[in-house]
Amino acid sequence: MPTPHGTRGGMAFSANELSVLRRALAEVLHPSRRPGPPAASTALTPAAAPRPAEYVQDCLRLAEALDEAVHEAGRLRAFLLDELVRYRQALPGSAGGYLERLTAALAAGYVPRADDLAALRRLRALPCGPAENRRRTVLLRRSETLAENDVRLRLEAHMTMTAPRRLLTLPGLADEPTPKPAPKPGPGPGQAPEEKPKPATPDKPRTPTPAEIWPPHRRTRKPDQAARSA
């Protein structure tokens, strides 16, 4: 049975499984030919010959083993992620184990979440040695970069899906010439050409005189002065 190797979907095959896989790949690459029995795997028979029963059983067993190995790899990955969550919840006492598991998860393609970034920031703020502080800082910077790239990719995918579609010109319509406006009839032989009206220029504002701005101030006479003058 194939064995999951690592957390990135790798598989480890035995010698017999590799032999079956090699024959199956040869049949896919050369559909006009079919491999013979396992004892004479190098001999090729015409396509009309039926497949050997032992070869068919080997392929079925290998397919079942691959399905089981894929499920096992999925269960292993889920277990590692659950373990990472447990170590994160036990911080700061589990700082060493959490950092090791987070580093392994990032190497396996794990995208850090907001909880991981917050936990790394808290760990970096705690007092520790220079080497450990450098290790936590590097891991935090790497996690922030991975998280930003993941957000950017999701936004680009969303914008691509929601982008407005352009209307394409139907074939045949683009070849038709655009109708031109009919020319205006010119003046007759005895008529003078029409003069174009001149654009009306706005009147310039009149400058007021000083008397309009400062009217003369007449002094009012008192009654006694009016009587004396009379």
C-alpha positions in Angstrom: 0.0 0.0 0.0 1.4 3.5 -0.8 2.4 5.4 2.2 1.8 9.2 2.6 5.2 10.9 2.7 5.1 14.4 4.3 2.2 16.8 4.3 2.3 17.9 0.7 0.7 14.9 -0.8 3.9 12.8 -1.4 3.5 9.0 -1.8 6.0 6.2 -1.1 5.5 3.1 -3.4 6.9 -0.3 -3.1 8.7 -2.1 -6.0 5.5 -4.1 -7.0 3.4 -1.0 -6.9 5.9 0.9 -9.1 5.8 -2.0 -11.6 2.0 -1.8 -11.8 2.1 2.0 -12.1 4.7 1.8 -14.8 2.6 -0.6 -16.9 -0.5 1.6 -16.4 1.4 4.7 -17.5 2.8 2.9 -20.5 -0.8 2.0 -21.6 -1.9 5.6 -21.1 1.0 7.0 -23.1 0.6 4.4 -25.9 -3.2 3.7 -26.1 -2.7 1.6 -29.3 -0.8 -1.0 -27.3 -1.4 -3.0 -24.2 1.2 -4.4 -21.9 1.5 -8.1 -21.5 1.7 -10.2 -18.2 3.9 -9.1 -15.4 6.5 -11.8 -16.1 7.1 -10.3 -19.6 6.3 -6.7 -19.0 8.6 -5.6 -21.8 6.7 -7.6 -24.4 3.8 -5.6 -26.0 0.8 -7.2 -27.5 -1.6 -5.8 -30.0 -4.5 -3.6 -28.8 -7.1 -6.2 -29.7 -5.7 -8.7 -27.2 -7.6 -8.8 -23.9 -5.8 -7.6 -20.7 -4.6 -10.3 -18.4 -6.8 -10.8 -15.3 -3.8 -10.5 -13.0 -2.9 -7.2 -14.5 -6.4 -5.9 -14.1 -6.5 -7.0 -10.4 -3.1 -5.3 -9.8 -4.5 -2.0 -11.2 -7.6 -2.2 -9.1 -5.7 -2.9 -6.0 -3.3 0.0 -6.7 -6.2 2.3 -7.3 -7.8 1.3 -4.0 -4.5 1.7 -2.2 -4.0 5.2 -3.7 -7.5 6.3 -2.5 -6.8 5.1 1.0 -3.4 6.8 1.0 -5.0 10.1 -0.1 -7.6 9.8 2.7 -4.8 9.0 5.2 -2.8 12.1 4.1 -5.9 14.2 4.6 -6.4 12.8 8.1 -2.8 13.5 8.9 -3.0 17.1 7.7 -6.2 17.7 9.7 -4.5 16.2 12.8 -1.4 18.5 12.4 -3.6 21.5 12.1 -5.7 20.6 15.1 -2.4 20.1 17.1 -1.3 23.6 15.9 -4.5 25.1 17.3 -4.1 23.3 20.6 -0.5 24.6 21.0 -1.6 28.1 20.0 -4.3 28.1 22.7 -1.8 27.0 25.3 0.5 30.0 24.7 2.8 31.4 26.0 3.8 28.2 27.9 3.9 26.2 24.6 5.9 28.7 22.6 8.6 26.3 21.5 6.2 23.6 20.3 3.9 26.1 18.6 6.8 27.7 16.7 8.0 24.3 15.5 4.6 23.2 14.4 3.8 26.5 12.7 7.1 26.4 10.8 6.3 22.8 9.6 2.8 23.9 8.6 4.1 26.8 6.6 6.6 24.6 4.8 3.6 22.3 3.9 1.6 25.1 2.3 -0.4 26.3 5.3 -1.6 29.9 5.1 -1.4 31.6 8.5 -4.6 33.1 9.9 -5.2 36.2 12.0 -4.9 34.2 15.2 -1.4 33.0 14.2 -0.3 36.5 13.4 -1.7 37.8 16.7 0.0 35.0 18.6 3.4 35.7 16.9 3.2 39.4 17.8 2.5 38.5 21.4 5.4 36.1 21.5 7.8 38.6 19.9 6.8 41.2 22.6 7.8 38.8 25.4 11.3 39.0 26.8 13.6 36.3 25.4 17.2 35.9 24.1 18.5 37.6 21.0 18.5 34.4 18.9 14.9 33.5 20.0 13.7 37.0 19.3 15.3 36.9 15.8 13.6 33.6 15.2 10.2 34.9 16.2 10.6 38.0 14.1 11.6 36.1 11.0 8.7 33.8 11.4 6.3 36.7 11.9 7.5 38.5 8.8 7.2 35.3 6.8 3.7 34.7 8.0 2.6 38.3 7.3 4.0 38.0 3.7 2.1 34.7 3.1 -1.1 36.1 4.5 -0.9 39.3 2.4 -0.2 37.3 -0.8 -3.2 35.1 -0.1 -5.5 38.1 0.4 -4.1 39.7 -2.8 -4.7 36.6 -4.8 -8.3 36.2 -3.5 -9.0 39.9 -4.3 -7.6 39.5 -7.8 -9.7 36.4 -8.4 -12.8 38.2 -7.1 -12.2 41.2 -9.3 -11.7 39.0 -12.4 -15.0 37.2 -11.8 -16.9 40.4 -11.2 -15.3 42.4 -14.1 -17.8 43.8 -16.6 -17.9 42.0 -19.9 -17.2 43.9 -23.1 -19.7 43.8 -25.9 -18.3 42.4 -29.1 -19.3 43.6 -32.5 -21.2 41.1 -34.5 -19.6 39.9 -37.7 -20.8 41.8 -40.7 -22.0 44.9 -38.8 -18.5 46.3 -38.6 -18.0 46.0 -42.4 -21.0 48.2 -43.2 -20.0 51.8 -43.9 -21.3 54.5 -41.5 -23.9 56.7 -43.4 -22.5 60.3 -43.9 -24.8 63.3 -43.4 -26.2 64.8 -46.7 -24.5 68.1 -47.8 -26.5 71.3 -47.5 -27.7 72.8 -50.8 -25.6 75.7 -51.9 -27.1 79.1 -53.0 -28.7 79.5 -56.4 -27.1 81.2 -59.4 -28.9 84.6 -58.6 -28.7 84.4 -54.8 -26.0 85.7 -52.6 -24.3 83.3 -50.1 -25.8 83.4 -46.7 -23.7 85.3 -44.2 -23.0 83.5 -41.0 -24.3 85.4 -38.0 -21.6 86.9 -35.9 -21.5 85.7 -32.4 -22.9 88.3 -30.0 -20.3 89.8 -27.9 -21.4 90.7 -24.4 -21.4 94.5 -23.6 -18.5 95.6 -21.5 -19.5 96.9 -18.1 -19.5 100.7 -17.8 -17.1 102.3 -15.4 -19.0 104.5 -12.9 -17.9 108.1 -12.5 -16.5 109.4 -9.2 -19.7 111.5 -8.7 -21.8 108.3 -8.8 -19.5 106.6 -6.4 -19.2 109.6 -4.0 -22.3 111.8 -4.4 -21.9 115.5 -3.2 -22.8 116.1 0.4 -24.8 119.2 0.9 -24.8 120.7 4.4 -28.1 121.4 6.0 -28.6 124.9 7.4 -30.0 125.5 10.8 -33.2 127.6 11.2 -31.4 130.6 12.8 -28.9 130.7 10.0 -31.7 130.6 7.4 -33.4 133.6 9.1 -30.3 135.6 9.2 -29.6 135.0 5.5 -33.2 136.1 4.7 
